[in-house]
Amino acid sequence: METPKLSDQTVRIRRIEAIINNESGGVNKGAADTMKSLASDLGISIRVSSVESNEVERAVRGAVDSGPDLVAVLAGDGTARLAAELCGDNDCWRLFLAAR
């Protein structure tokens, strides 16, 4: 059986779980609304959790456990690293956006 090329595959993202670390220096106050608006424009369901640093681990675990197609994290390097570790080898896609 031949392995399909990436261009032959279709990736459908229907549901996103997004976590925003409010304490990351570069996070804009309107980030959650912007993420919701972009997802809505694309017809994608999104749940955005805006949390403080001490809530990040719980939020990421909850997001991953809910089985989304994509976990998106808007935060600094430390939060992105933690999220990558917590996501592990599950089947969801991951997107880490650096707050600057």
URMO-V48914 format. One record per helix or strand of 2 or more residues. SS is the DSSP state (H for helix, E for strand). FROM is the first residue (numbers start at 1). TO is the last residue. If there is no record, write none. Layout:
BEGIN
ss:SS from:FROM to:TO
ss:SS from:FROM to:TO
END
This chain:
BEGIN
ss:H from:6 to:8
ss:E from:15 to:21
ss:H from:31 to:41
ss:E from:45 to:51
ss:H from:53 to:65
ss:E from:70 to:75
ss:H from:77 to:87
ss:E from:93 to:98
END
